[in-house]
Amino acid sequence: MPLALRFILPLLIVLAAFAYAVMPVVDKLTMRWFVRDLDVRATLIATTVQVPLEDELATRSAVRINDFLNRISRDERLFAVGYCPAPASRAVASRYFPAEIHCSDLSLWEGENGQLLDTPSGPLHVSVKPLITADAPDGRLVLVHDMSFFARRSEETRRYIFYFFIGLALSVSLITVIVAQFAWRGWVQGMRSLLQGAGHSRHNPVPPAKVVPEFKPIARDLQRLIRDLQSEYRARDESQLTWTPDTLRAILHSELRGENIIVVSNREPYIHERRGDAIEVQRPASGLVTALEPIMRACSGTWIAQGSGSADRAVVDGRDHVPVPPERPAYEIRRIWLSQEEEQGYYYGFANEGLWPLCHIAHVRPVFRSSDWNYYQEVNRRFAEAVVAESTTKDPIVLVQDYHFALLPRMIREALPEATIIAFWHIPWPNPEDFAICPWREEILTGMLGSSILGFHTQFHCNNFVDTVDRFLEARVDRESFTVTLGGKATAVRRYPISIAWPPDPAMVAVPVPRCREEIRRREGLPMETAIGFGVDRLDYTKGILERLRAIERLLELKPEWIGRFCFIQVAAPSRSSIDEYQHHEAEVRAQAAQINERFGGGGVPPIVLRIEHHEPEDVYRYYRAAELCFVSSLHDGMNLVAKEFIAARDDEQGVLILSQFTGAARELPEALIVNPYDIDQCAAALHLALTMPADEQRDRMRLMRGLVSEFNVYRWAGRMLLDAAIMRRRGRLLDKDGEQTAPATLPT
């Protein structure tokens, strides 16, 4: 004990001294971050208020101008606002504007990140931004932020650091004392012998004098417990450190070995197309396919999907099966054949003219026809019959994908009561008021609640679904465990944010970034110094392409220095072109792009390059790597994987992501520039900020986003759902053995 104390006291002194040495460094770094963020905030405010301030200045009414500036300064952090039309003039300012700031010496307050001012009321941050009008070519807007919050946060930080080091010192001290006691009494050696089984091995006996008697009664139970833990959880704990296809396969083999797994989706993972006399195998660029293929390869299950290729019928066997992948078959596709009328009513009609606009709330009226609903019911029933036919056990695991099959879980449940059904809804779920538009809302909800587990991208969509059920069905809703019980059967409603494969395919990032930049600019006929923005979407009204183009037009209006220096390349893959609303949307996009190019294209560089055509994934990744920014402006989206693909493509840790707040990805990627796509001025300001962002700030933001995408990748998404299914099945079987099964086992939240 005296030896331990002689070690502890110096340790406490050293850690305390180190804590006090670290605090000034933390204060300095924190101050630098706050000052930079305040200057960025000042730039956004200046850009936003320019137009309304010009209108107020045009009135030449001092009362109105002062009232406008006072309204701006009501912000919690914004202390005061002033405007100097010229260096020799007097500032027009809000109340509390510091007397130390004069229009004649604004150069003292200009700087890259503004300047600090000490006043009796506390420290202030002063930013001077140009605000040029026709009457005042030297106009300056002065924004003064209150920095008193920094002192409070700095004090809290110092206090937390001090407590942390004190706690660390006490923890190390406690561990030191415990280890000293164990070493003195010889317990460490006895414990090690017991855990290794040495005390019970005839080949490696421990001398009786070294066996601790008090451990003998519990030795057998302890060893058995350790063996069970190692056999059940070692693989999972180690594999979850990095989620890869091999990780997913290992988990499936250990947790779901021998299980009958069936996937149901509208889109098939492999399409056979006829090219002359040859048959070509295509793999659609689909996040759903990327996510679920490793599961099927690992489990050798069956994937049920609509046959859509021109040669699909030619390659199936007598049971409409085809083994895939072609080079090394690991599972089978069961193809369902639909007539043109069935596809028109089920897919284009009810699914994409009804449910799609209903769930996306993108200001397009959903169309519901009873004939489409009849086809939707019939096709769901056909797929349910296929699931039953493909089940080799009475309790298969069935993964039902997306809004095309809202009725399918209930149909499967009625035919296979013991099945574990995981349904994942890949698009948003609206609030109860919007969902009430659907004439068959109760039938859809009842169908979905046939699932054992129902997944959405975000917790917000989970909340909306539970609220909708609460509004329209006589079901028991447990908001603590997030389960819904209907007819004695419980459904767990869970958040599973989808992602992309990580690391990306080496072929996608094989071409170096400098070469991509050069090739894309040469391909598009742009000067090498041209800044490029990029967007890639299906040509769908929910993607906000029109709003994106209007934001670029506004940028060129507010910042004419970008005319001839900035080009936005928009790749839009044609989609559902047989639907009138999509045809009208394409015409609007083409007209908007042409109008902007005609207005601002005089400098030789077109502001908009519009490519309405399909691009291969390798080509899209070259655009990602060549661009200064990627703009995702969806009006409503479940997740949006374009944002995550752009991040994966930028292994140079450069580039800026501008991301709509209405995407699921915005909840995971706060380091992106988050915007409201309906606020054109805000989007234009974000574009300017992205084009002028320093390289080190781009790197800091991109590193954080790449870290998140690498950790929460698509294999983790699929693995979590399958692991939850495995837990549910084990609990259900335990309850069955005890004769206590009354409803499907639920999961911990």
N, C-alpha and C positions, 0 to 999 in steps of 0.2 A: 504493500500500500504506500509507503513513503516513496518508493521508486516511481509509482504511478503519479503521485502528487507532484514530484519533481519534474515530470514530463508535462503534466496538465497546466501548471501555472505559466511556464514560458509559452505554451501553445496559445493560451488565452491572451497573453500580452501581444504576441505576434499577430494574431488574427484581428485584434482590436486596432493595432497600429495600421494594418493593411486596409481595414475598412475605412479609417480616416483618410488614408492616402488615396483611395479610390474615389471618394466622394467628389473632390474638385473636378476630376476627369469626367465623372458622370454628369455633373452640373454643366460643364462646358459642352459636352456632346448634346445634352438635352436642349440647351439654349440654341445651339446651331440648328437643330431640327425644327424647333418652334419658329425661329426667325425665318427659315426657308419656307415652312408651311404658310406662315402669315403673308409672305410676299407672294406666294402662289395664289393665296386667297384674295389678296389685293388685286392681282391681275384679273382674276375671274370677275370680281366686283366691278372693276373699271370697264371691262368689256361689256358686262351686262347692262350697266347704267348709262352707257354712252348715248344711245339713241333717246331714251326718255329725258336725260339731262339736256341734250341739245334742244329738245322741244321746249323745255322750261326756260332755257336761256333765250330762245327766240322771242318769248313773251316780254323779256326785259323787265319783269316784275320782281323786285327784290324780295317781296313777301312770299311769292310762290316759289322762288328759287330756294330761299332759306327754309321754307316749309318742306320742300322736297329733300333737301340735305338732312334736315332733322329726322325725317322719316327713315332715311337710309341708316342713320347712326343709332337707331333704336336697337340694332343688333347687340347681343350680349357682349361680344368681344370688341365691336367697332366703337371706339371712344368718340371720334369726331371725323367729319369730312369737310374738305375745303376745295375751292376751285379758284385757280389763278388764270385769268384770261391772258395776261402778259406779265413779264418780269417787273414792270414799273407800276402795275396796278395793285389794288387792294384785294385781298382774298374774300370771296363770298363763301361763308362757312356756316356750319352748324354751331349750336351752342357748345360750350366747353372746348372749342378749338384752341389749342395752345397759343399763347401770345408770343412764344419764342420763335414761331414759324412765320416767316414773311415771304411774300412772293419774290422779293428782290434777291433773296439768298437761298432759293430752292436747291441750288447746286450743292449746298452743304448737306442736304438730306437725301440726295440721289445716290444710288449704289446698287450693286447686283442684287442684294437681298434687303434693301432698305437700311435705315439707321435707327439707333436707340436714343431715346431722350429721357433724361431723369427729371421729374417734376415733383413738387411737394405732394401731389396726389398719388405718386407711384410711377414706375417705369412705363414708357410708351414706346411703341414701334411705329416709325414713320416711313411710309412708302409713297414715292412720287411717280405717277404714271402719266404718260402723254394722253391728252384728250383734245384732239385737234378738231376745230370746226372752221367753217368758211370765214367767220368773223374773227376767230382767234387762232391763227396758225401756230402760236407758241403756247397754247393752253395746257395747263397741267392740273391733274386731279391729285389731291393730297389725302391719303387715307391714314388715319391714326388708330392703331389698335391698342387696347389695354393689355399690358403685360403683367398685371398683378397676379394673374393666375399662375404664371411661371414660378413665382416665389412660393406659392402654396404647394405646387406640385413638386418643386425642388426639395422643399422641406419634408414632404411625404416620402420622396425617393430616398433621401438621406436616412430617414427614420427606418424605412424598410430594409435598407442595406445594413444598417447597424444591427437591427434585430436578426437579420439573416446570419450575419457572422457570429453573433452571440449564440444563436441556436446551433450553428455549425460547430462552434467550439464546445458547447455543452454536449452535443451528440458524440463528437469525437472523444471527449473526456469520458463519457459514460461507457462507450465501447471499450476504451482503453482499460477502465477499471474492471469491466466484465471479463475481458480477455485475460487480464492479470490474475483474476481469481480462478478462472478455469485452468490456466497454465499451472498455477501454484498447486492446485488440488489434483491435477492429472485428468480432469474430466474431458478435455478436448480429445485426448488419445482414446479414451474409453468410448466416447460417442462415435468417433471415426471407425473404430473396430466394429461396433454394432451395426452401423449403416452399411458397411461393406460386407457384413455377414461373417467376419473373421471369427467371432466368438462361437459360431455354430458350424464351422467347416472342419471336417476331419482331416482335410489335407493341409490346412493352415491354422492349427489350433493356437489359441492365445493362452499364455501361461495364466493359471488361475489367479495369480496375484494381481494381474493387470485388468481383469474384468471387474467393472463396477457393479456390485450386487444390486444396487437400487434400480438399475436399468433392465435387469433380466426379466421382470414381469411384463414389460411393455415391448421388449425387443421384437417379438414375433409380429405383433400388430403393426409396429412401426415399419418393419421391413416390407410387409405386405402392402401397406399404404403407399410406400415409395415406389414399389414395382407397378402398382396400378396407375399412379400418377404419371410415371414415365411412359408407360405403354399407351396411355390415352391422350396425353396432352403434349408430349415432347415434340412430336412432329408439327403440331399446330403452332406451338409457341415459336419454334425456330423458323417455320416457313412464313409466318406472318410478318417477319421483319422486312421482307421484300416480296411484294406480290408480283409473280410472273406466271406464265403458262405452266411451268413446272410446279410452282407452288400450288396452283389451283388443282392440277392433276393429283399431287400428293395428298391434298386435303380430301378430294373426292374419293380417292382409293381408300383412305383411312376412315373417313366418316360415312361414306355412302357406298361402300363396296357391295357389289351384287344388286344394287337397287335398279329398278326399272324406271329410266328417266325418259320423258317425252317432252319435246318442245313443240309449241304450236305458234306459228306466225303467218302473216299474209305473204311476206316476202321469203323466198327460198335462199339458202346460202350459196347454192351453185345453180347456174342457169346454163342450159345447153342450147346454143344457137347454131343454126345452119348457115354456113358460109360456102356457097357453091356446093361442091360435092363433099365437103368436109364438115365435121361437127366441132364447134369451138366451145370450150367451157369458160364461162365468165363467172367472176365472183363480185357481186355488187358491193360498191363502197357504202357500207352500212354499219353504223355503230352497233346496231342490234346483232348483226352477224358476227362482228368482231368480238362482242362480249360473250356470245353463247357458243361459238364454235369450240373453244377449249373444253367446255363442259361435255359436249357431245363426243369429242375425240377421246376424252378421258373415260367416259362411261359407256361408249358404244351403244348409245340409245337410238331413238328414232326422232327425226325432225319432220313434222307434218306442215306442209305449206302448199300454196296454190302453184300449180305448174304454169309458168308464163312464157317459157322459151319456145322458139319455133321448132326446136328438135327435142323438147322435153319428152314427148310421147315416144319418140323413137328409141330412147335409151332405157326406159323402165322395163321391169319384168312383168310377169302376169299379174302381180299384186300391186302394180304401180310403184314399185320400189326401185331405187338406184343407189348403189354404194358410193360413198364419197369419203374423203377427197379422192379424185381419180388416180393420183400417183400412189396413194397408200390408203386404201379404204379403212375407215375406223368406225363409221356409223352409216345409217341409211336415211335417205329422204323418202318420205311417202307423199306423193303428189296428189293433190285434189284438183279435179278438172271442173271448171266453171264455164257455163255458156256465156255468150256475150250479154244476154239479158241479165243473168245473175250477177256478172261482174259490174254491169252498169248500175243495177239497183243497190247491191250490197256495198260495193267499193266506192264508186264515183258518187252514188246517190246518198244513201243514209250515212255512210262513214265520213265522206269528204265534203258533202254539201250540207250535212246535218251536224254530226258530232264535232267535226273539226272546227268550223267557225263558232259553234256553241262554246267549246272549251277554250278557245283562244281569245274570245272577246275582242276581236280586232275590227269591230265596226262593219262587219259583213253579216248580213242577216242569214241565219241558218235556214235551210229549206228542209221541211219534213213532209214526206209523201207516204201515204199508207202502202203504196205499192213497193217503195224502197224498203219500208219496215218489214214487209212480208219476205222480201228477198234476203234481208239481213238475218231474220229469224231462221230461214231455211238454210242459209250457208253456215251459220253457227251450228245448226243441228247436224249438218253434214260433217263438219269438223269434229263434233262431239262423238259421232258414230265412228269416225276414224280413230279417235283416241281410244275408245273401248276396244276396237278391233286390234290395235297395236299393243295393248296392255298384256304383258305376260304374267302379271301378278294381280291380285285383287287390290293392292295398295300402291300403285305407281306414284312417282313424283312427276307432276305435269306443270310445265312452265308455259303459261298463256301470255302472249305478248300483245299489248296495245289495244287501242280503241276499236279495232276491227272485230274484237271478240268479247264484247261486254257481257253477252248472254252465256258464253261458253262455260265459265266455272260452275254455274248452277246446273247446267245440263250434264256435265261430267259428274258432279256430286250426286245427282239422282241416279246415275248409272253405276258409279263406283263410290259408294259411301265412305270407304276407308282410304281413298286416294288423298295424297298431300298435294294441294293445288296452289301454286304460286302464280298470281296474276300481277303483271307489271304494266302500269299505265304510263306510256312514254310522253304524253302531252300534258298540259296543265289541267287541273280540275277547277271548274269555276265555283263561284259562291252560290248558295242556295237560290238566290233571287234569279240569277241568270240560268241556272240549270232548270228552273221551273218552266222555261220555255218549251222544253222537250215534251211532246204529248205522251211519251212512253217512259217517263222518268222512273216510275215505280218498278217497271219491268227491268230496266237497266240496272238500277241499284240492287234489286233482288238477285239478278244474274251475277253481278260482281261479288256479292256477299256469299256466293257459293265457294269462294276461295278460302284456303286455310290462312294464307298470307297475301295481303294486297299491298303492293309497293308503289310509291310515287317518288319523284325526284327530290322534292323539298318538303319540309314540315308544314309549310304554308298550304300546299296542296293536300296534305293529309288532313289538316284542320278543316279545310273547305269540304272535303269528302265526308268527314264525320258530322259536320254541321248539316250537310245536305241530307244524310241519312236520318239525323235527328228530326229534321223538318218534315220529311215525307213518308217515313216508314215507322211502323210500330215495332221498333227494335230496341234492345237494351244497349245503351252506349256507355262504356266505361272509359272516361277520359283520363283516368290515372294510368291504366295499362294500355290505353288506346286499342281497345278491342270492341267489336260490334257483334252482338249475339242476336241471331235471327233464327227462329224455329229451333232453338236449342243448340245451334251450331255457332261456334265463335270464329270470327275472322280477325286476325291481327293486322292492323293498319300501320305500315312502317315506311320510314324514309330510307331510300337507297339511291343516293346521287350517282348517276351513271357517269362514266368517264371514257378515256381512250386508252389504247395499249401503250404501255411504257416498259422499257424504252421504245421509241418509235423504230419502225423498220429501218435498218441501216441504209437500204436503197433510197429511202425518202430524204435522207440528209447527207447523201454521199457527195453531192456537188457542193463545193465550198461557197460560203455566202458571197464573197467578192465576185465569183464567177456567175452566180445567180443574178446578182445586181446588174452585171454587164450584159448577160444574155437577155434578160427581160427588157431592159431599156432598148437594146438593139432590136429585139423582136417587135416592140411597140413603136419604134421610130422616135424614141425620146432622147434628148441630150443626156449625157452621163451624169450631169449634176442635178437632174430633175428629181425632186422628192416624190415618192410614190406612196399612195394609200391604197389599200386593197380590201375588197369585200367579196365573199363567195357564199352563195345561198342557192337554194331552189327558188325559182321565180314564183314566190308565194306572197300573198298580201300580208301575211303575219310577220314577214321578215323585215319590214320597215325600210324597204329599198327606196321608196319615194321620199320618205323623211330623211334618209341618208343623203340623197342628192340635193335636197333643199338646204341641208346643213352645209354642204360644200359650196353651194351658191351663196349662202350667207357669209361664209368665210371669205370668199373673194370680194364680196361687197364691203365687209368691214376691214379686211386686210388686203388691199389691192396689190401689195408687194408680192403676194403669192401667185398672181396671174403670170402664166408662162414659166413658173418655177415649181408648180405642184400639179400632179395628175393623179386622179383616182381611177383605179382599174376595178370594174365591177364584173365579176363572173357570175352569171345567173343561169343555172341549169333549167331547161323547160320542165314544167311539172303540170300534170292534170289538165293538159291543154284542151281537152274536150269539154271542160266546164266553162260556162260563159264568164263567170267572175274572174277566172284566171286569164282568159283571152283579153278581157277589158284591162286587167292589171298590166299585162305585158305592153299593151298599146300606150298606157299612161307612162310606164317607165321609159319606153323608147322616146316618147314625145318630150318628157322632162329632160332627158339627157341631151337630146338635140337642141332644145331651147337654151340650156346652160352653155353648151359648146358654141352656139351661135353668138351668145352674148359675151363670153369671156375667152373665146378661142383665137382672138386676133394675134396673140403673141407667138403663134407657131406650135405651142404645146396645148393639146386639147385638155380641158379640165376633167372631162369624163371619157374613159374608154369603156364601152359597154360590150361585153361578150355574152350573148345569150346562146349558150351552147354547153355541151357536157365536156368537162375536163377530167383527165385521168388524175388519180391522187398524186402521182409523182410530179405532174405539172403544177398542181395546186401548191404543193410544198415549195416549189421553186419561186412561185409568187410570194408565198409567206416569207421566204428567206430574203427576197429582194426588196421588200417594202419597208418603209419607215414606220408605218402604222397599219393596224388592222381595225376596221370599224364594224362592230356588230350592233345593229340597231333594231333588233327584234321588238315588235310591239307587244308580244306575249310569247313565251317559249318555255317548254318544260325544263330543258337544261341549256342547250346549244353547245355542240361539240366543236364548232368552228373556232370558238375562243380557245379551247384547250388544244386544238391542233396547231394553232398559231404559236402558242407557248412551246409546244413540243418541238416545233420546227426551228425555234430560235436558240440553237445551242451556242450562238455567239453572245447570248445574253443582252441583245439589243432589240430595239423595236418597242412600240407602245401599243397597248391594247385599249381601245375605246369600247366600252361595253354597256349595253342597255341595262337599266335597273330592273327591267321586266323579264330578264332571263334567270333561270335557276343558277347559272354559273356566276352571276353577280353576287350571290350570297356566299360563294366560296372564294372569290378572287377580288377582295377589296383593294388590292394593289393596282388594278386596272383603273382607268379613268371612267368612273361610273356616271352615266348621263341618263336624262329623260329624253327619249327620242322625239317626243312631241315638242320639246323646248328647243327650237331651232337655234336661238342665240346661244344657249348653253352648249349645244353640240358644236357650233362653230368655234366657240372659245376653247373647247376641249381639243378640236383639231389643231388650232394654233398652238396650244400648249404642248401637244404631242410633237408637232413639227419643230419646236424650239427646246424640247426637254434635253438637258445635258446628258451625256453618255453615261456618267456615273450614276445618275438617278435612274436611267433606264435599266442599268445593270442591277441596281438594288431591287427594283420592282420585279424584274423578270426572274431573278434568282428565287425570290419568295414564291412566285407563282409556279415556277418549274418544280420547286420542292413539293408544293401541294399536289400538283398533277402526278408527279412520280409516286407519291405515297398513296394517294387515293385514285388508283388507276382502275381500268375496266375489270381487271382480274379480281380486285378487291370487291368491286360491285357484285360480280357474279358469285364470288366465294361467300360473301356475307349472307346472301339469300339462301344459298345451298346449306350453309352451316346452320342457319336458323331453322330450315326445314328439318335437318338432321336432329337438332335439339327437340323440336316439336314431336318428331316421330318417336324418339327414345322415351320422352315423357308419356306420350300416349300409350306406348307399349307397357310401361311400368304400371300405369293406372289400369290397363286392361288385366294385367296379372292379378292385381289386388281386387278386381271386381268393382272399381270405383269410377269407371269411365262414364261420365254423363255428357261430356262435350269435348271437342278437340282441345288438346293441351295448348296453352297460350305461352307466349314468349315474354321474357323480361323486357321492360322498356329501356 
